[in-house]
Amino acid sequence: MRELVEFLCQELVDDPDAVRVQESFDERGPVYTVQVGPGELGKVIGRGGRTAKAIRTVVRAAATRQHVAVRVDFED
């Protein structure tokens, strides 16, 4: 899952090397925290959060096939 989140975010930004995805776990399952380069958070979140919602939807769909509940968060 981590690789999927990283790939999706890298395709959206101008500097793909600046994308960092950290994986942690809570009581519900894995949590992926995405950090991007300065000034590029808006590209990953999108207008009205549409892009972020789409990323979360794709990752949840992939995780459902593995019977895992995941969460994707975006940090500045």
Secondary structure by P-SEA (a helix, b strand, c coil): caaaaaaaaaacccccccbbbbbbbccccbbbbbbbccccccccccccaaaaaaaaaaaaaaaaaacbbbbbbbcc
